[in-house]
Amino acid sequence: MIGIIDYGMGNLFSVSKALERLDVPYVLTSDPEQLAQCEGLILPGVGAFPDAMKSLAETGMKDFVLSKAAEGMPLLGICLGMQLLFDESDEGGMTEGLGLLPGSVVRFKGIDSEGNRFKVPHMGWNHLDPQQPSSPLLQNVEDGYVYFVHSYYVQAKQREDIIASAQYETEVPAVVGRANVFGAQFHPEKSGDTGMTILRNFCELVSKGGVEL
Amino acid sequence: MLTKRIIPCLDVKDGRVVKGIQFVQIRDAGDPVELATVYDKQGADELVFLDISASHEGRKTMIEVVREVAGTLAIPFTVGGGIGSLEDMRAILRAGADKVSLNSAAVRNPELITEGSDFFGAQCIVVAIDARFDDSIGSWRVYTHGGRNATEWEVRDWAKHVVERGAGEILLTSMDQDGEKTGFDLDLLKAVQQVVDVPVIASGGAGNAQHFVDVFKEADADAALAASIFHYKETSVQSVKGELKENGVHVR
């Protein structure tokens, strides 16, 4: 059973429908008791980083997620949910994140090193470049494109936390992970077959009892 | 590098796709979900559903369509047509749409763009702009209500304004080219591209695959939308993408 964390942010419907298409049982709730019964957690999220951290704190989900992640329960953050896994974000002033992965979240500059403007948000289908093809999340992922919509991106402190990336003027971490904590910057539930494969891989990892810590 | 997006547009009235759709043998040519699935299989990068229901009942039915599409497809989609309030946006986004498109209501009440953007994020607020060249101002004028009402806005001024207000994307339709099938309005697109830094979707005038090549290579549009040439099977998303690849345009 996968628990989708409902903390008042984001499009929970598309993630839950994607799990239905994969035939994976899930609960969508803000109730820690129900979520504690699950073998894996998904932290979705669309919206602003400070609002999301505030909601996580107010709903008690912040402490819950931190304790479950520490126990080794597999966790997948999607889009803003991935950014929340890191130390901090400069969205709307510096805001502290969950700190499960080292690094910070910054806004795309919108101007490249040669002074040319580029568009923000990074919106659309971009190529997924595997950095760690052996990661359980990338199994059976052939050459593929995934759908991004975001104005902020992660600067990971540890190179080895980047499982796959995409190029958008700079290297954008697209799939990140360390031990049982994973994140996808793009929307796997909106990324066709490639996205669904990555989502399925996470669910399989959960059903196999997670990763050895 | 981002790929250029191809976006088929479906007109929906009272929960059914209208404007004849003539491709492939499917069970029911009016069913939005079945048609959306066909486009998904052809490689569409995104879909737009334009709700042209005039009644409250029709709008309620649209929510059901959105829910069903979101439950079936793993590609993003936008819903537009008659969205006039934060409440309308919320209902559509909650049902599973990825973006809402505002048109007449944005001109009537530009604050709606700001409110939607602040509340749901700029990434899900598309502003649709219908523009027609107007000799009296030597530029393109913005129209509303399906092109019936002229506004005071010049297209570049309006485009800049909607972005300042928080629009995350612009869907730019050339009324001069719409339905002509002689190609997108490259001058209009270039003019707007110069003044905004959000993605611009080109719309109006697609008649063949070469027109898509032109709009991406010459006007550097981020995406291109078409309805009838896909519906009437004059070409397919697949063959447009094949042509684009041959011409060095990066597509999925």
Interface residues (C-beta under 8 A of the other chain):
Chain A: N11 F13 S14 K17 A18 E20 R21 V46 G47 A48 G110 R117 F118 K119 V120 P121 H122 M123 G124 W125 N126 H127 Y145 Y147 V149 H150 S151 Q167 Y168 H187 E189 K190 S191 G192 D193 G195 M196
Chain B: M1 L2 T3 R5 D40 D45 R67 A70 G71 T72 A74 I75 P76 L93 R94 A95 G96 D98 F120 G121 A122 Q123 C124 G168 E169 D197 V198 P199 D222 A223 R252
